[in-house]
Amino acid sequence: MKKYSLVLAAVLLSLSISSASAKRHNYNAQYQQQSGADHNNGNNGGYNNPGIIPAPSVNVPRPEVISPELKGQALFDALHEYTFSHTAVGYGAAKTLLPTKVDAEEKDGKSGVTCHYSQVFIPCSGKDCVERGDENGDGKPNDFVNVEHTWPQSFFNKSEPMRSDMHHLLLTLSVPNGRRGHMPFSTVAPGNKVDYATDSGSKLSGSNFEPCDASKGNIARALLYFAVTYTGNSVHSGEFNSNGFWDSKVEMLLEWNRQDPPDAQEKRRNEVIASYQGKRNPFIDDPSLADKIGLEVWKKMQ
């Protein structure tokens, strides 16, 4: 796989990262403090004013593999140092940017988005995107597109910057989004009763929600990014179950990452999100990083 070069090496030169003492950055205090400062200064940027869309940057550098020897906990910590300091755009801005900039595409002269879980193209008018009939074959016609949090927002009490971090947000039709709810991603065993399905292959059986094959790699890289970025933060609230949602699923996510590598659209998406948030998803630039970190380190992210 092609390796990309960037400036992350300069960051790591100033750090002495060890698996025993790596710092975990806590967003809760950081963003509460920032929120108050922005409010007092009359700054409408960030997540305090969801109507403000930040101006994009250009040529956000790609994170590089620092050295062939860097792996395991040291690699996890290095990537955490890179991703944690991104810009939070705010959830209102994110909901506008996703259909109009991040995932926007044109087909047959129409602007729209291709929905995860359904893999159907839905034309949009601004940020409003509505299904025409039952295009995804789930028996629920005229559905609308909304935002899926791959790491459910109930697990972090809808707190920023997790809620608006577009690297783990996906556009889906509302019905499959609602059917997944806060279930862990999983696989449905052959022969099991299917309670809900789309024509693309996404299906629900009991408490198991399996996305279609075309979305599996995207979902894996979104969750791996979230785990690296928000380790050490309060992202395990509500009905979060450590083993059920994460520990028992990491091996499957690593497999999905290998089986469904980033396509041109996912790479473009990474570029656009980085232009607004200031940081990239390193697992899209180099999916092999996930396996270099290793299964046991991934299980310790909490």
ABEGO torsion letter per residue (X at the ends): XBBBBBAAAAAAAABBBBAAABBBBBAAAAAAAAAAAAAAAGBABEAABAABBBBBBBGBBBBBBABAABBEAAAAAAAAAAAAABBBAEAAAAAAAAAAAAABBBBGGBBBBBBBGAGBBBBBBEABBBBBEBAAGAGBBGBBBBBBBABBAAAAGGBOAAAABAAABBBBBAAAAAAAEABBBBBBBBGBBBABBBAAGBBBBEABBBBBAAAAAAAAAAAAAAAAAABGBBAABEABBAAAAAAAAAAAAAAAAAABBBBAAAAAAAAAAAAAAGBBBAAAABAAAAAAAEAAAAAAAX
